[in-house]
Amino acid sequence: MDDALRHAVSEIAAEAGRLALGRFGQDVRKWEKSPDNFVCEVDLAVDELLRARLSALLPDAGWLSEETADDLARLSHRRVWVVDPIDGTRDYLRHRPGWAVSVALVEDGQPVIGVLDAPARGEHWIAQAGRGATRDGRALAASLRRELTGARVPADDLPRVDSDLVRVEKPNSIALRMAMVAADEADLLATFRWGADWDIAAAVLIAREAGATITDALGRKLRFNTPRGESFGLLATAPGIHAAAADRLRPRAVAALGTPIR
């Protein structure tokens, strides 16, 4: 994987970010794809731009995006673009800065390039497999925390059982919350529901390359571009607390999954 490809993906994501930022703070047409799951006209415009630019960059790559009907022909491609045009649409529509354009190139089931462009926050995140991760050109390193107590969690609130943890800012974008773990601004992020590849593929690589430990909610390795295009939950942590976090949260993950673990 050469530097030129990473740079090209970075530039395309930044172009998409500028398009989204140009309409940010304005009234835009929006609708519900499903209950409480909003999309807006800017999501579609950004998706169209990304597909045109990225497909021209690698014509042999498949395509998986939140705003494009899924075509399982992607499964026959070794390389696949995995894209969320605006991750955190709720914040975008509320004129809050916690959203980002998310672009990943997945190869053989794992992300090899990941870019998040968060123009309303003035942030641009890049990672390449084996080459580290940066935010605005500065290298990232996850927390060295080794005790679960006191771990910082991006959340609106925490259950009483987790009162020993510390709540920090929570952008609507899950990709940006994962990036906080990469940047040593949070120590722990956990979800207990099925989540789409496009939400996390780029941020998984950014966090991995910063030294964080990332698994699904049950502690299993994540794999991308599967037929379902989803994983069950997420556990992204400072490496020194992943085992303790998994032990604490596993019963909740099992309860949320509701089926026996294979």
C-alpha positions as CSV (number, residue, x, y, z in Angstrom):
1,M,0.0,0.0,0.0
2,D,1.7,3.2,-1.2
3,D,1.7,6.6,0.3
4,A,0.2,8.1,-2.8
5,L,-3.0,6.1,-2.3
6,R,-3.4,7.1,1.3
7,H,-2.8,10.8,0.3
8,A,-5.4,10.5,-2.5
9,V,-8.0,9.0,-0.1
10,S,-7.3,11.8,2.4
11,E,-7.8,14.5,-0.2
12,I,-11.1,12.9,-1.3
13,A,-12.4,12.7,2.2
14,A,-11.5,16.3,2.8
15,E,-13.3,17.3,-0.4
16,A,-16.4,15.5,0.9
17,G,-16.0,17.2,4.2
18,R,-16.0,20.6,2.5
19,L,-19.1,19.8,0.7
20,A,-20.9,18.8,3.9
21,L,-19.5,21.8,5.8
22,G,-20.9,24.2,3.1
23,R,-24.4,23.2,4.0
24,F,-23.8,22.8,7.8
25,G,-26.0,25.1,9.9
26,Q,-28.6,25.5,7.2
27,D,-32.0,24.0,6.9
28,V,-31.7,20.9,4.7
29,R,-34.3,18.4,3.6
30,K,-34.4,15.4,5.9
31,W,-36.5,12.2,6.4
32,E,-36.5,9.0,8.4
33,K,-35.1,5.9,6.8
34,S,-36.5,4.0,9.8
35,P,-37.8,5.1,13.2
36,D,-35.4,7.6,14.7
37,N,-32.9,7.0,11.9
38,F,-32.5,10.2,9.9
39,V,-30.9,10.9,6.6
40,C,-30.7,14.3,4.8
41,E,-30.0,15.5,1.3
42,V,-26.4,16.3,2.2
43,D,-25.8,12.6,3.1
44,L,-26.8,11.7,-0.4
45,A,-24.7,14.5,-2.1
46,V,-21.6,13.4,-0.1
47,D,-22.2,9.8,-1.0
48,E,-22.4,10.6,-4.7
49,L,-19.2,12.6,-4.6
50,L,-17.3,9.8,-2.6
51,R,-18.5,7.1,-4.9
52,A,-17.4,9.0,-8.1
53,R,-14.0,9.9,-6.7
54,L,-13.1,6.7,-5.0
55,S,-14.4,4.4,-7.8
56,A,-12.2,6.4,-10.2
57,L,-9.3,5.9,-7.9
58,L,-9.7,2.1,-7.6
59,P,-12.1,0.9,-10.3
60,D,-11.6,-2.7,-9.2
61,A,-12.8,-2.1,-5.6
62,G,-16.3,-3.0,-4.3
63,W,-18.6,-0.5,-2.6
64,L,-20.4,-0.5,0.8
65,S,-22.0,2.7,2.0
66,E,-24.8,3.6,4.4
67,E,-26.5,5.7,1.7
68,T,-26.3,3.2,-1.2
69,A,-28.4,0.1,-1.7
70,D,-26.1,-2.9,-0.8
71,D,-24.9,-4.9,-3.7
72,L,-23.5,-8.3,-2.6
73,A,-21.3,-8.3,-5.6
74,R,-18.9,-6.6,-3.2
75,L,-18.2,-10.0,-1.7
76,S,-16.3,-11.0,-4.8
77,H,-13.9,-8.1,-4.5
78,R,-10.7,-8.4,-2.5
79,R,-10.8,-4.6,-1.9
80,V,-13.9,-2.7,-0.9
81,W,-14.6,0.9,-0.1
82,V,-16.6,1.2,3.2
83,V,-18.1,4.6,3.6
84,D,-20.4,6.6,5.8
85,P,-20.9,10.0,4.1
86,I,-21.9,11.7,7.3
87,D,-21.4,9.6,10.5
88,G,-23.4,11.5,13.2
89,T,-26.2,12.9,11.0
90,R,-28.2,13.7,14.1
91,D,-25.5,16.2,15.3
92,Y,-25.2,17.5,11.7
93,L,-29.0,18.2,11.6
94,R,-28.9,19.8,15.1
95,H,-26.0,22.1,14.0
96,R,-23.6,20.4,16.4
97,P,-20.0,19.6,15.4
98,G,-19.9,15.9,16.4
99,W,-20.1,14.4,12.8
100,A,-17.5,13.2,10.3
101,V,-17.0,11.8,6.8
102,S,-15.8,8.3,7.3
103,V,-13.9,6.5,4.5
104,A,-12.1,3.1,4.8
105,L,-10.5,0.8,2.2
106,V,-10.9,-2.8,3.4
107,E,-8.7,-5.5,1.9
108,D,-9.2,-9.2,2.7
109,G,-11.7,-8.3,5.5
110,Q,-9.6,-5.7,7.3
111,P,-9.2,-1.9,6.9
112,V,-5.9,-0.9,5.4
113,I,-6.6,2.9,5.0
114,G,-8.9,4.9,7.2
115,V,-9.8,8.6,7.1
116,L,-12.2,10.7,9.2
117,D,-12.8,14.3,8.1
118,A,-14.5,16.3,10.8
119,P,-14.5,19.8,9.4
120,A,-16.9,21.4,11.9
121,R,-14.3,20.4,14.6
122,G,-11.3,21.3,12.4
123,E,-10.0,17.7,12.6
124,H,-8.6,15.3,9.9
125,W,-7.7,11.8,11.0
126,I,-5.6,9.4,8.8
127,A,-4.4,5.8,9.4
128,Q,-2.7,3.3,7.2
129,A,-2.1,-0.3,8.3
130,G,1.4,-0.6,9.7
131,R,2.1,3.1,9.4
132,G,0.4,4.6,12.4
133,A,-2.4,7.1,12.8
134,T,-2.4,10.9,12.9
135,R,-4.8,13.8,13.6
136,D,-3.9,16.9,11.8
137,G,-0.5,15.5,11.1
138,R,0.3,14.7,14.7
139,A,0.9,11.0,15.7
140,L,-1.7,9.4,17.9
141,A,-1.1,7.1,20.9
142,A,-3.8,5.5,23.0
143,S,-3.8,5.8,26.8
144,L,-1.4,3.8,28.9
145,R,-4.1,3.4,31.6
146,R,-4.0,0.0,33.4
147,E,-6.8,0.4,35.9
148,L,-10.5,0.3,34.9
149,T,-11.5,2.5,37.7
150,G,-11.3,6.1,36.5
151,A,-11.5,5.2,32.8
152,R,-12.9,8.0,30.7
153,V,-16.0,7.0,28.7
154,P,-17.7,9.2,26.0
155,A,-21.3,9.0,27.2
156,D,-24.4,11.1,28.0
157,D,-24.7,9.2,31.3
158,L,-23.4,6.1,33.0
159,P,-25.4,3.4,34.9
160,R,-24.9,3.2,38.6
161,V,-22.9,0.0,38.3
162,D,-20.3,2.0,36.4
163,S,-20.1,4.9,38.8
164,D,-16.3,4.3,39.1
165,L,-15.9,5.4,35.5
166,V,-15.6,9.0,34.3
167,R,-18.0,10.5,31.7
168,V,-16.5,12.7,29.0
169,E,-17.8,14.5,25.9
170,K,-19.9,12.3,23.5
171,P,-20.1,13.3,19.9
172,N,-23.0,11.7,18.0
173,S,-20.5,10.1,15.6
174,I,-19.4,6.7,16.9
175,A,-16.3,7.0,14.6
176,L,-15.3,10.1,16.5
177,R,-15.9,8.5,19.8
178,M,-13.5,5.7,18.8
179,A,-11.0,8.3,17.6
180,M,-11.1,9.8,21.1
181,V,-9.7,6.4,22.3
182,A,-7.0,6.6,19.7
183,A,-6.1,10.2,20.8
184,D,-6.0,9.5,24.6
185,E,-9.1,11.6,25.1
186,A,-11.1,8.5,26.3
187,D,-10.1,5.1,27.6
188,L,-13.2,3.0,26.9
189,L,-16.1,2.8,24.4
190,A,-18.6,0.0,24.4
191,T,-21.8,-0.8,22.5
192,F,-24.1,-3.7,22.7
193,R,-26.1,-3.8,19.5
194,W,-25.5,-4.8,15.9
195,G,-23.6,-2.1,14.1
196,A,-22.8,-1.5,10.4
197,D,-19.3,-1.7,8.9
198,W,-19.5,1.8,7.6
199,D,-19.9,3.2,11.1
200,I,-16.6,1.8,12.4
201,A,-14.2,0.6,9.6
202,A,-12.1,3.7,9.3
203,A,-12.1,4.4,13.0
204,V,-11.1,0.8,13.9
205,L,-7.9,1.3,11.9
206,I,-7.2,4.7,13.4
207,A,-7.6,3.2,16.9
208,R,-5.6,0.1,16.1
209,E,-2.7,2.1,14.7
210,A,-2.7,4.3,17.8
211,G,-2.3,1.2,19.9
212,A,-5.8,0.7,21.2
213,T,-7.4,-2.7,21.5
214,I,-10.6,-3.2,19.4
215,T,-13.0,-6.2,19.4
216,D,-16.7,-6.8,19.1
217,A,-18.8,-6.7,22.3
218,L,-17.9,-10.3,23.1
219,G,-14.2,-9.9,22.7
220,R,-14.0,-11.4,19.2
221,K,-11.9,-10.1,16.3
222,L,-13.8,-7.8,13.9
223,R,-14.1,-8.7,10.3
224,F,-15.4,-6.5,7.5
225,N,-17.1,-7.0,4.2
226,T,-19.1,-10.0,5.4
227,P,-22.5,-10.8,3.8
228,R,-24.2,-9.1,6.7
229,G,-21.8,-6.1,6.8
230,E,-22.3,-5.8,10.5
231,S,-20.7,-6.7,13.8
232,F,-22.2,-7.3,17.2
233,G,-21.2,-4.4,19.3
234,L,-17.9,-2.8,19.9
235,L,-15.3,-2.7,22.7
236,A,-12.5,-0.1,22.1
237,T,-10.2,0.5,24.9
238,A,-6.7,1.4,26.1
239,P,-4.8,-1.9,25.8
240,G,-4.1,-2.2,29.5
241,I,-7.8,-2.3,30.5
242,H,-9.4,-4.3,27.7
243,A,-9.5,-7.6,29.6
244,A,-11.0,-6.0,32.7
245,A,-13.5,-4.1,30.6
246,A,-14.5,-7.3,28.7
247,D,-15.0,-9.2,32.0
248,R,-17.2,-6.5,33.4
249,L,-19.3,-5.9,30.2
250,R,-19.6,-9.5,28.9
251,P,-22.8,-10.3,30.8
252,R,-24.4,-7.2,29.4
253,A,-23.3,-8.1,25.9
254,V,-24.6,-11.7,26.2
255,A,-28.0,-10.4,27.5
256,A,-28.2,-7.9,24.7
257,L,-27.4,-10.5,22.1
258,G,-30.1,-12.7,23.5
259,T,-28.8,-15.9,21.8
260,P,-26.2,-18.5,22.8
261,I,-22.6,-17.7,22.0
262,R,-21.0,-20.0,19.4
